Amino acid sequence: MYTFMQLTLTVLHYLSQLLCFTLDTLPYSIRVLFESSVRNCDGFLVKETDAMNILDWKTKQNNVEVPFCPARVVLQDFTGIPAMVDFAAMREAVRNAGGDPVKVNPACPTDLTVDHSLQIDFSKCAIQNAPNPGGGDSQKPMAKLSPLKAQPRKLPCRGQTACKGPCSAGDSSRNSGQFSAQIENTPILCPFHLQPVPEPETVLKNQEMEFGRNRERLQFFKWSSKVFKNISIIPPETGMAHQVNLEYLSRVVFEVKDFLYPDSVVGTDSHMTMVNGLGILGWGVGGIETEAVMLGMPVTLTLPEVVGCELTGAASPLATSIDIVLSITKHLRQADVAGKFVEFFGSGVSQLSVADRTTIANMCPEYGAILSFFPVDNVTLKHLKYTGFDKAKLEVMEAYLKAVKLFRNDESSSREPEYSQVVQISLSSIIPYVSGPKRSQDRVAVNNMKSDFQACLNEKSGVKGFQIAVEKQNDIVPVQYEGNEYKLSHGCIVIAAVISCTNNCNPSVMLAAGLLAKKAVEAGLVVKPYIRTSLSPGSGMVTHYLSSSGVLPYLSKLGFEVVGYGCSTCVGNTAPLPEAIRNAIKQGDIIACGVLSGTKNFEGRLCDCVRANYLASPPLVVAYAIAGTVRIDFETEPLGTGFNGKSIYLRDIWPTRKELHTMEEECVISSMFKELQEKMEKGNKRWNLLEAPESTLFPWDLKSTYIRCPSFFDKLAKEPVSPQLIENAHVLLYLGDSVTTDHISPAGSIARSSAAAKYLTNKGLTPREFNSYGARRGNDAVMTRGTFANIKLLNKFIGKPAPKTIHFPSGQTLDVFEAAELYQKEGIPVIILAGKKYGLGSSRDWAAKGPFLLGVKAVLAESYEKVHKSQLIGIGIAPLQFLPGENPSTLGLTGREQFSVLFPPELSPGMTLDVKTSTGKVFSVIALFENDMEITLYKYGGSLNFVARRFL
């Protein structure tokens, strides 16, 4: 066993010989891989050569496989429950083999969030055929399953429960000068009175159904939290996996017994890449790889290319976070970064908030990268300050990261790493746009808005034009409204709405609207009273942070008062325009405009007399409302006149990115973290009162249809066995090219005619109680029956898509599970024949576990998806590949033969094996074991059995 110091000295020796290659030249993400390899080097799972290959990244990228030992694991419940069931079964097997089951615990710190099981049975306080929670006894009343049943209550305020008084909020004049009182710090508010209320009735009812339907699973999770070391269960109603991971679980730097090392993570959630925005290396992997990491084994990956994304310049002051994030995403999608690491550097990086960074990192699926890494810098440290990191810890963290060269220096003189390629993005090229006047795809740069609208007046009637005669384009129609005279002209704004659509979900743009409103009011600007203004946020949380930041009263002062939380203006649900305004528009044939932060702007959608509609970011909606017209050049023309007759330009009141970042950290991030921390510390009543056993071994309930002890460890022995001859195996399935994990792994609802449905019916459940394969991943009997049960499966034995195959000894056409079950009863092994790219798609553990439990001993394919090939080895199935240019057709195979595969006593990576058929044909295949570790895992019957034997 190498010690950290021994390997460090070895590395330094090599460094002295690699004259032009130093740690300073490595991308920061590769430095994290290198640190992990040095720290975890044991001469077997991680070797000295692995560390040296990573250090020599520049020449070894794309050419070598390297191991990576992440610092922690994050699971969500659908993928986490089979992992925890496996650990429970492993304890059982170790006890049966004479070992101590208490020793069976995850070796790697693991957090499991229970966040995927909620279903929507209730909406708007109406029951929608709420099913029986299930679990075996369909006659069991709901009240018995959950003693915490919510009592029916009157709903005085649109489905929310504690708002006092009638729902008839008085109209407050935007010119009254009376700002709203400070609102209590709570995320859920009555949309009409802005008073704190408890959770909506529908939330309580849906949560009640969740605890009833998933009671067995939740009790199992709670048992796991009590008996396993190194595992933390995040209970339901706390938050989504990616948000909990980002705001609560992330350490950035681990400190264990005064030993510091970088935080890193793998997990089973697609949002795992989000944490790269915090300088934490992490990505999503399959269930079997995740279990292996939990058991102390590394993830293997091809040493990747790293694309450096250099951000330069400064974005337009009017560009919002959404403009910047979407622009960077578009550039990366065009840069061909698929399967690579992306790492950001350059002077422009410091302009991105952590919220921007995590959003960019989370959009990796949009542009195909494995991850997008932002090294820790001063912006990161400032963010951490607001999410609960104390000053002393931050000082230690900063000192450590700088010492090991993992801290990015903001100074332009600092040396940048070398990259496989560099993509340059000038933030100066990112400018704000609006869309309109009739279609969302017609984008108009804000600085061209005035000239573009003028062009629309000139053009013939159509998707852009209004065909207004030249002599009428400057017409003015006077109108009397509330005792004052106003003048309407082409381009005048009569509707301005900030609504609950996609482009106001980002806190920074909503805060930008609020801060702009604050500065406008303080400067003496007003919105003309005839303009229909409104604010309809997407949730009470938006109202909360607008209130806690102090900007909500200013929005209200300008007429942007909270009107509710649903679709409103963009679907035409806006109050009618004043009659005088409508008449003036029609009388003068005025092209009046609406501006909204939504996604739909078809002509006449907002109002029949509003013919031009523009989509804009929330702050621009407020700005245009103040200007009162779209015929304005913000650069050269003032928004209006403020106090003392002073002209106020948009640049005078537009919030800076620094102001927005500070407000976002203090009012949004800090608030969200505190709320999440309270939930983590207090739990919730249902979870806290949920009873669960505390025994060392889980008391399996033989009647349970959710939790069942799997058979992976039935043949656990203290010593490995040599690979056994696969003799006279039948072909269970003969498949073609591009068979995906969707074809293999159980997913979605359980069809009523499926083998899984028959099993559940025999257990006394009705179809309404079947739930889904995802919810039943802890029951191997259900999942095995759902393997290869996809109705799109094309088995060449059948000739049409169907989850069927032929049982050759009897000649019967059966469900795949039924045929496999007969073969196992007869003691006949089975294999799978397949074409190219077997196992494409998402990495799913049951795509390997299911075939293993069906009795599959080997897969013979032309080629494999790499991740799935590793999963097959990890469960104990041999991945065999036809020689180049050969396949079942060229070899004259029908799949109806029986196959025998002879394994030598000692395997070696990439060796060739002979296969003999019952017709006398002999051909060769390649055993796709790429290294000694994969051979060892296969000899032990997979990674689960390998680790289980270590506990003996």
VODREN-964450 format. One record per residue (C-alpha): x, y, z. Coordinates in steps of 0.05 Angstrom, whole numbers, plus 5000, padded with zeros to 4 digits. Layout:
      u      v      w
      X      Y      Z
...
END
This chain:
      u      v      w
   5000   5000   5000
   5029   5067   4979
   5027   5124   5027
   5009   5194   5006
   5080   5218   5020
   5113   5161   4982
   5074   5174   4919
   5083   5249   4925
   5158   5240   4926
   5153   5194   4865
   5111   5246   4829
   5162   5301   4845
   5217   5256   4817
   5180   5248   4752
   5163   5322   4751
   5237   5339   4751
   5245   5297   4688
   5184   5324   4652
   5219   5390   4638
   5162   5424   4600
   5105   5395   4640
   5085   5422   4707
   5022   5422   4749
   5011   5494   4730
   4996   5475   4658
   4941   5426   4676
   4868   5447   4671
   4839   5456   4741
   4790   5398   4730
   4848   5351   4713
   4884   5374   4776
   4825   5349   4817
   4831   5281   4782
   4906   5281   4796
   4897   5298   4870
   4847   5242   4877
   4893   5191   4844
   4951   5210   4889
   4909   5208   4953
   4876   5141   4937
   4934   5104   4906
   4935   5032   4933
   4973   4996   4878
   4910   4958   4856
   4847   4999   4847
   4889   5062   4835
   4960   5052   4811
   5021   5097   4807
   5017   5094   4731
   4946   5122   4735
   4971   5184   4772
   5028   5192   4722
   4980   5185   4663
   4937   5241   4691
   4998   5284   4703
   5017   5272   4630
   4947   5292   4609
   4970   5333   4549
   4995   5271   4512
   4951   5218   4544
   4882   5250   4535
   4834   5204   4497
   4885   5147   4500
   4882   5118   4570
   4830   5098   4622
   4840   5128   4691
   4805   5115   4758
   4771   5170   4797
   4751   5165   4870
   4700   5219   4886
   4694   5247   4956
   4620   5233   4962
   4558   5204   4928
   4489   5234   4919
   4428   5190   4904
   4356   5206   4891
   4304   5157   4915
   4286   5120   4851
   4358   5101   4839
   4377   5101   4912
   4329   5049   4937
   4359   4991   4898
   4428   5011   4924
   4404   5011   4996
   4366   4945   4985
   4432   4916   4960
   4468   4939   5022
   4413   4909   5066
   4419   4843   5027
   4494   4845   5033
   4488   4849   5109
   4444   4788   5106
   4494   4750   5062
   4554   4769   5105
   4517   4745   5168
   4499   4679   5133
   4572   4669   5112
   4596   4678   5184
   4617   4751   5180
   4597   4811   5221
   4540   4848   5186
   4552   4912   5226
   4615   4922   5184
   4574   4929   5120
   4568   5004   5109
   4582   5052   5052
   4655   5069   5049
   4642   5135   5014
   4598   5188   5047
   4530   5183   5014
   4469   5228   5015
   4402   5203   4990
   4346   5252   4975
   4274   5227   4975
   4246   5274   4922
   4222   5234   4862
   4161   5197   4888
   4111   5254   4893
   4051   5247   4847
   3997   5298   4834
   3932   5266   4858
   3901   5332   4879
   3899   5399   4844
   3858   5460   4860
   3834   5422   4922
   3797   5372   4877
   3807   5297   4882
   3827   5267   4815
   3811   5193   4824
   3862   5187   4880
   3884   5115   4882
   3890   5069   4941
   3962   5077   4967
   3975   5002   4953
   4027   4959   4987
   3991   4892   4989
   3924   4903   5023
   3878   4941   4977
   3823   4943   5030
   3866   4979   5081
   3836   5048   5093
   3879   5109   5083
   3870   5133   5154
   3904   5069   5180
   3963   5077   5134
   3975   5148   5156
   3952   5173   5224
   3972   5244   5204
   3915   5253   5156
   3900   5327   5144
   3832   5349   5168
   3786   5383   5117
   3786   5458   5125
   3751   5516   5093
   3790   5551   5039
   3776   5625   5045
   3829   5650   4996
   3837   5613   4930
   3858   5547   4962
   3903   5576   5015
   3885   5568   5087
   3900   5624   5136
   3887   5688   5100
   3840   5730   5143
   3783   5771   5114
   3748   5773   5048
   3786   5769   4983
   3772   5840   4961
   3837   5877   4964
   3827   5951   4958
   3858   5988   4900
   3917   6029   4924
   3937   6087   4880
   4007   6081   4851
   4014   6156   4865
   3992   6153   4937
   4063   6149   4962
   4043   6096   5013
   4088   6035   5007
   4067   5967   5030
   4086   5946   5100
   4145   5899   5109
   4123   5829   5096
   4141   5771   5141
   4198   5727   5116
   4158   5668   5089
   4159   5637   5020
   4084   5624   5016
   4039   5685   5016
   3967   5700   5001
   3970   5727   4929
   3917   5779   4943
   3935   5805   5013
   4009   5787   5015
   3999   5758   5084
   4034   5695   5110
   3994   5631   5101
   4007   5557   5115
   4019   5509   5058
   3963   5503   5008
   3912   5449   5020
   3931   5414   4955
   4004   5409   4979
   3983   5377   5044
   3937   5328   5009
   3989   5308   4958
   4042   5299   5012
   3992   5257   5052
   3982   5212   4992
   4057   5207   4982
   4068   5182   5053
   4011   5133   5046
   4029   5105   4978
   4104   5100   4992
   4101   5082   5066
   4141   5017   5059
   4196   5052   5019
   4199   5110   5068
   4203   5062   5128
   4260   5026   5093
   4296   5092   5081
   4287   5111   5154
   4315   5044   5176
   4375   5056   5130
   4387   5123   5162
   4389   5092   5231
   4433   5031   5220
   4483   5049   5165
   4543   5092   5177
   4564   5142   5125
   4493   5149   5098
   4447   5209   5106
   4374   5207   5084
   4343   5274   5063
   4269   5263   5077
   4210   5282   5032
   4185   5354   5030
   4257   5380   5037
   4274   5396   4965
   4298   5369   4899
   4364   5331   4896
   4402   5383   4855
   4381   5441   4899
   4396   5405   4964
   4463   5383   4935
   4480   5453   4913
   4458   5492   4974
   4468   5444   5032
   4510   5382   5017
   4567   5415   4979
   4631   5423   5020
   4678   5450   4967
   4735   5426   5011
   4729   5364   5055
   4759   5364   5125
   4765   5295   5157
   4807   5289   5220
   4846   5352   5202
   4860   5325   5132
   4837   5369   5074
   4820   5348   5004
   4775   5375   4947
   4701   5360   4947
   4679   5319   4887
   4617   5278   4873
   4583   5228   4828
   4510   5211   4831
   4449   5184   4797
   4414   5249   4783
   4420   5285   4716
   4430   5352   4751
   4495   5329   4784
   4536   5373   4737
   4505   5434   4770
   4557   5433   4827
   4614   5446   4777
   4592   5518   4781
   4617   5517   4853
   4685   5488   4834
   4664   5417   4854
   4680   5364   4802
   4620   5319   4791
   4575   5285   4741
   4521   5233   4736
   4534   5158   4729
   4493   5094   4731
   4468   5057   4791
   4519   5001   4790
   4578   5050   4784
   4548   5090   4840
   4542   5029   4885
   4614   5012   4869
   4636   5082   4891
   4595   5074   4954
   4633   5011   4967
   4700   5046   4960
   4716   5032   4887
   4733   5083   4834
   4695   5105   4772
   4734   5093   4709
   4735   5143   4652
   4775   5157   4590
   4822   5215   4606
   4782   5269   4572
   4798   5328   4527
   4787   5394   4563
   4759   5451   4523
   4778   5519   4551
   4722   5570   4545
   4753   5639   4549
   4705   5694   4568
   4728   5764   4551
   4700   5834   4550
   4639   5859   4586
   4567   5846   4570
   4521   5903   4553
   4495   5936   4616
   4425   5920   4592
   4440   5845   4583
   4409   5801   4636
   4434   5736   4665
   4387   5699   4619
   4417   5733   4558
   4487   5713   4580
   4471   5641   4600
   4433   5626   4536
   4486   5658   4493
   4542   5617   4524
   4500   5554   4517
   4489   5569   4444
   4564   5579   4432
   4583   5514   4467
   4530   5475   4428
   4563   5499   4364
   4634   5484   4388
   4627   5408   4388
   4644   5395   4462
   4607   5328   4465
   4641   5278   4512
   4692   5329   4536
   4705   5371   4598
   4693   5446   4590
   4730   5494   4635
   4720   5569   4640
   4775   5621   4645
   4788   5692   4625
   4772   5761   4651
   4697   5753   4638
   4688   5695   4687
   4685   5742   4747
   4624   5776   4717
   4584   5711   4724
   4548   5700   4791
   4548   5631   4821
   4475   5625   4800
   4496   5639   4728
   4553   5589   4733
   4511   5533   4762
   4458   5545   4708
   4510   5539   4653
   4539   5477   4686
   4470   5447   4693
   4457   5455   4618
   4512   5405   4598
   4459   5360   4565
   4443   5419   4520
   4513   5419   4490
   4536   5348   4506
   4595   5360   4552
   4610   5313   4609
   4615   5374   4655
   4629   5449   4654
   4678   5468   4708
   4686   5536   4742
   4747   5535   4789
   4737   5566   4857
   4751   5641   4858
   4733   5702   4898
   4662   5701   4871
   4653   5630   4897
   4679   5649   4966
   4632   5708   4970
   4573   5662   4952
   4594   5611   5005
   4594   5666   5057
   4519   5674   5046
   4505   5599   5048
   4527   5586   5119
   4603   5578   5115
   4635   5612   5174
   4693   5659   5166
   4746   5612   5197
   4726   5555   5150
   4728   5600   5090
   4798   5624   5108
   4823   5552   5115
   4789   5534   5049
   4821   5592   5012
   4890   5578   5040
   4885   5504   5022
   4860   5514   4951
   4914   5565   4937
   4968   5519   4966
   4948   5461   4921
   4937   5506   4859
   4862   5496   4856
   4843   5569   4866
   4832   5612   4804
   4865   5680   4809
   4822   5737   4782
   4884   5777   4762
   4894   5780   4687
   4969   5769   4696
   4959   5700   4726
   4980   5641   4683
   4924   5602   4650
   4927   5527   4639
   4937   5493   4572
   4874   5464   4539
   4858   5415   4484
   4825   5472   4447
   4801   5541   4465
   4733   5571   4450
   4730   5647   4457
   4666   5682   4475
   4664   5757   4479
   4613   5779   4529
   4612   5845   4492
   4576   5810   4435
   4518   5792   4481
   4465   5844   4475
   4393   5845   4500
   4336   5828   4453
   4261   5833   4452
   4216   5793   4407
   4159   5818   4365
   4115   5851   4344
   4075   5789   4326
   4118   5727   4333
   4165   5703   4388
   4218   5681   4338
   4226   5751   4309
   4282   5778   4353
   4299   5852   4355
   4361   5881   4388
   4339   5933   4439
   4385   5985   4409
   4349   5975   4342
   4278   5976   4371
   4259   6046   4348
   4282   6036   4277
   4253   5966   4273
   4184   5990   4295
   4188   6046   4243
   4203   5993   4190
   4142   5953   4215
   4098   6013   4203
   4124   6018   4131
   4119   5944   4113
   4059   5911   4081
   4011   5877   4129
   4040   5810   4150
   4082   5778   4204
   4123   5842   4213
   4086   5897   4178
   4026   5942   4192
   4025   5982   4127
   4011   6051   4156
   4012   6108   4106
   4073   6153   4112
   4030   6214   4125
   3995   6180   4183
   4056   6150   4218
   4064   6210   4264
   3990   6219   4280
   3973   6239   4352
   3906   6226   4385
   3891   6266   4448
   3851   6230   4502
   3823   6251   4569
   3834   6201   4627
   3823   6213   4701
   3820   6288   4691
   3885   6294   4651
   3900   6296   4577
   3947   6245   4546
   3970   6236   4474
   3970   6169   4440
   4012   6154   4379
   4038   6093   4341
   4081   6052   4387
   4048   6075   4452
   4046   6022   4506
   3979   6007   4538
   3995   5939   4570
   4058   5922   4610
   4060   5856   4648
   4112   5817   4686
   4081   5747   4686
   4094   5676   4709
   4133   5650   4649
   4202   5621   4637
   4241   5686   4633
   4221   5711   4702
   4241   5647   4738
   4313   5671   4746
   4318   5711   4810
   4368   5760   4780
   4320   5785   4727
   4262   5793   4776
   4308   5830   4825
   4333   5872   4766
   4261   5893   4752
   4251   5910   4826
   4316   5948   4833
   4302   5987   4769
   4233   6005   4797
   4265   6029   4862
   4314   6074   4826
   4259   6100   4780
   4213   6119   4838
   4270   6152   4875
   4287   6192   4813
   4215   6216   4807
   4193   6174   4747
   4122   6149   4741
   4081   6104   4695
   4022   6135   4660
   3958   6112   4695
   3923   6087   4633
   3975   6033   4622
   3951   5966   4647
   4009   5942   4690
   4011   5878   4730
   4058   5830   4766
   4040   5756   4766
   4100   5717   4795
   4110   5643   4784
   4107   5627   4858
   4102   5656   4928
   4178   5649   4933
   4186   5704   4881
   4140   5750   4921
   4180   5732   4984
   4248   5753   4957
   4221   5815   4923
   4191   5834   4990
   4252   5816   5033
   4297   5855   4986
   4254   5916   4996
   4237   5928   4922
   4165   5903   4921
   4134   5969   4945
   4170   6006   4889
   4142   5958   4837
   4074   5970   4867
   4085   6045   4865
   4094   6039   4789
   4032   5997   4783
   4065   5928   4782
   4025   5899   4839
   4020   5824   4852
   3954   5801   4821
   3961   5726   4829
   4003   5665   4811
   3974   5637   4747
   3975   5649   4673
   3946   5718   4662
   3964   5771   4610
   3997   5724   4560
   3932   5684   4552
   3890   5747   4546
   3869   5747   4619
   3881   5821   4629
   3832   5874   4653
   3798   5912   4597
   3832   5977   4576
   3796   6040   4597
   3740   6056   4549
   3769   6124   4531
   3836   6092   4513
   3802   6038   4471
   3761   6090   4434
   3822   6133   4420
   3862   6074   4393
   3805   6055   4346
   3790   6127   4326
   3861   6141   4305
   3877   6070   4279
   3935   6071   4327
   3985   6013   4330
   3984   6006   4406
   4033   5960   4440
   4037   5910   4496
   4103   5890   4529
   4106   5827   4572
   4157   5778   4601
   4121   5718   4572
   4128   5670   4514
   4068   5685   4471
   4055   5750   4433
   4009   5736   4375
   3971   5795   4346
   3907   5808   4385
   3925   5758   4439
   3930   5809   4495
   3872   5853   4473
   3835   5861   4407
   3857   5933   4400
   3930   5920   4416
   3963   5899   4351
   4037   5899   4369
   4063   5856   4426
   4135   5849   4448
   4166   5797   4494
   4220   5826   4539
   4257   5812   4603
   4223   5836   4667
   4267   5898   4677
   4256   5919   4604
   4181   5911   4614
   4185   5962   4671
   4231   6007   4631
   4184   6008   4570
   4124   6020   4616
   4159   6082   4644
   4177   6106   4574
   4106   6094   4551
   4128   6077   4480
   4171   6028   4440
   4192   6085   4394
   4251   6103   4438
   4326   6097   4432
   4348   6083   4504
   4418   6106   4489
   4401   6176   4466
   4331   6191   4492
   4308   6197   4564
   4256   6153   4596
   4222   6214   4624
   4229   6274   4669
   4244   6265   4743
   4247   6312   4802
   4266   6384   4786
   4253   6372   4712
   4316   6330   4704
   4318   6282   4644
   4328   6210   4667
   4359   6160   4620
   4355   6084   4625
   4429   6080   4641
   4416   6124   4702
   4370   6074   4735
   4392   6007   4705
   4421   5963   4762
   4493   5941   4755
   4512   5867   4755
   4549   5878   4821
   4486   5906   4853
   4445   5848   4828
   4495   5796   4850
   4498   5825   4920
   4423   5829   4926
   4415   5758   4899
   4465   5730   4948
   4436   5768   5008
   4361   5763   4993
   4353   5699   4953
   4411   5651   4963
   4417   5667   5037
   4342   5661   5048
   4337   5595   5010
   4396   5566   5048
   4367   5585   5116
   4300   5555   5097
   4333   5491   5072
   4377   5487   5134
   4316   5492   5179
   4282   5437   5141
   4344   5393   5146
   4350   5404   5220
   4276   5398   5238
   4255   5346   5187
   4179   5345   5180
   4124   5318   5224
   4106   5258   5180
   4179   5236   5173
   4195   5248   5246
   4134   5207   5269
   4145   5151   5218
   4161   5087   5254
   4218   5044   5229
   4257   4984   5257
   4327   4993   5286
   4353   4922   5279
   4421   4909   5248
   4388   4866   5194
   4326   4891   5158
   4264   4851   5176
   4241   4833   5106
   4165   4829   5098
   4150   4771   5052
   4083   4803   5034
   4115   4869   5013
   4110   4888   4940
   4159   4946   4946
   4219   4920   4986
   4247   4850   4975
   4315   4817   4989
   4348   4806   4921
   4387   4743   4903
   4453   4776   4882
   4490   4746   4942
   4459   4676   4943
   4526   4644   4924
   4572   4687   4966
   4636   4651   4985
   4700   4673   5018
   4744   4657   4958
   4735   4674   4885
   4723   4620   4835
   4755   4613   4766
   4710   4633   4708
   4664   4576   4693
   4649   4544   4626
   4584   4570   4594
   4559   4504   4566
   4501   4491   4518
   4470   4559   4530
   4407   4578   4492
   4397   4648   4463
   4345   4684   4503
   4341   4743   4454
   4369   4756   4385
   4373   4832   4378
   4396   4880   4325
   4435   4945   4326
   4428   5003   4375
   4390   4967   4430
   4383   5019   4484
   4378   5014   4559
   4306   5037   4550
   4293   4972   4513
   4326   4932   4569
   4311   4967   4635
   4241   4971   4667
   4214   5042   4665
   4148   5079   4667
   4080   5050   4683
   4067   4976   4691
   4026   4949   4633
   3965   4908   4655
   3984   4849   4610
   4057   4846   4632
   4092   4793   4674
   4101   4846   4729
   4026   4860   4728
   4011   4786   4736
   4058   4783   4796
   4025   4843   4830
   3956   4817   4815
   3974   4751   4849
   3995   4793   4909
   3925   4821   4914
   3936   4889   4881
   3890   4921   4830
   3916   4958   4769
   3905   5025   4803
   3954   5002   4857
   4010   4980   4810
   4046   5047   4816
   4108   5048   4770
   4172   5010   4758
   4210   5070   4786
   4173   5066   4852
   4183   4991   4856
   4258   4989   4842
   4268   4959   4911
   4231   4895   4890
   4274   4852   4845
   4215   4806   4829
   4179   4865   4796
   4241   4892   4762
   4264   4825   4735
   4195   4814   4705
   4199   4884   4674
   4267   4871   4641
   4261   4869   4565
   4187   4884   4574
   4189   4945   4528
   4135   4940   4474
   4185   4968   4423
   4234   4911   4434
   4250   4879   4366
   4271   4807   4377
   4290   4773   4311
   4258   4708   4336
   4190   4743   4336
   4197   4788   4275
   4157   4846   4303
   4163   4894   4363
   4140   4857   4425
   4168   4837   4493
   4166   4764   4472
   4215   4708   4456
   4217   4633   4440
   4231   4580   4492
   4266   4531   4445
   4261   4466   4485
   4185   4472   4483
   4176   4516   4422
   4130   4563   4460
   4127   4638   4448
   4127   4670   4517
   4141   4735   4554
   4216   4743   4562
   4212   4732   4637
   4170   4669   4630
   4219   4639   4580
   4279   4657   4624
   4243   4627   4684
   4233   4561   4647
   4307   4559   4626
   4328   4569   4698
   4283   4514   4723
   4314   4468   4671
   4384   4488   4691
   4399   4516   4621
   4443   4579   4618
   4423   4634   4569
   4460   4687   4529
   4440   4747   4486
   4460   4758   4413
   4463   4831   4391
   4489   4877   4337
   4526   4943   4342
   4524   4993   4400
   4489   4948   4450
   4468   4987   4512
   4461   5057   4484
   4426   5111   4524
   4421   5129   4597
   4463   5090   4646
   4413   5046   4683
   4432   4995   4735
   4373   4949   4721
   4394   4944   4648
   4449   4899   4676
   4417   4873   4740
   4354   4851   4704
   4389   4806   4653
   4433   4777   4708
   4371   4756   4748
   4341   4728   4684
   4401   4680   4682
   4440   4714   4626
   4513   4692   4630
   4542   4730   4571
   4525   4779   4516
   4554   4769   4446
   4551   4835   4408
   4587   4871   4351
   4602   4931   4396
   4580   4961   4462
   4564   5027   4494
   4624   5033   4541
   4585   5050   4604
   4537   4991   4595
   4595   4944   4581
   4625   4963   4648
   4558   4952   4682
   4554   4882   4654
   4621   4865   4684
   4601   4899   4749
   4542   4852   4757
   4579   4789   4733
   4558   4782   4659
   4613   4770   4608
   4614   4822   4551
   4639   4785   4489
   4651   4819   4422
   4653   4788   4352
   4718   4796   4315
   4721   4856   4267
   4680   4843   4205
   4642   4786   4237
   4571   4782   4263
   4517   4730   4270
   4498   4737   4196
   4569   4729   4168
   4580   4670   4214
   4515   4637   4192
   4484   4638   4261
   4409   4633   4269
   4407   4641   4345
   4370   4575   4351
   4436   4538   4364
   4464   4524   4433
   4530   4559   4450
   4589   4538   4493
   4642   4588   4515
   4708   4561   4543
   4742   4606   4594
   4816   4591   4611
   4836   4586   4684
   4869   4655   4679
   4840   4712   4640
   4880   4770   4612
   4855   4837   4585
   4829   4834   4514
   4842   4760   4504
   4807   4718   4451
   4760   4661   4470
   4732   4604   4429
   4657   4593   4421
   4628   4527   4398
   4557   4517   4375
   4513   4455   4376
   4518   4452   4300
   4594   4443   4304
   4613   4514   4284
   4671   4545   4321
   4688   4619   4321
   4728   4668   4363
   4705   4727   4404
   4742   4781   4444
   4730   4782   4519
   4722   4857   4533
   4759   4859   4599
   4804   4921   4593
   4845   4914   4657
   4862   4870   4716
   4809   4903   4759
   4753   4885   4712
   4778   4813   4709
   4780   4810   4784
   4709   4837   4790
   4684   4786   4740
   4718   4728   4776
   4684   4749   4841
   4617   4752   4807
   4613   4828   4801
   4630   4888   4844
   4576   4874   4897
   4603   4805   4911
   4675   4828   4908
   4663   4879   4964
   4618   4833   5004
   4675   4782   5008
   4721   4837   5035
   4674   4843   5094
   4686   4769   5108
END
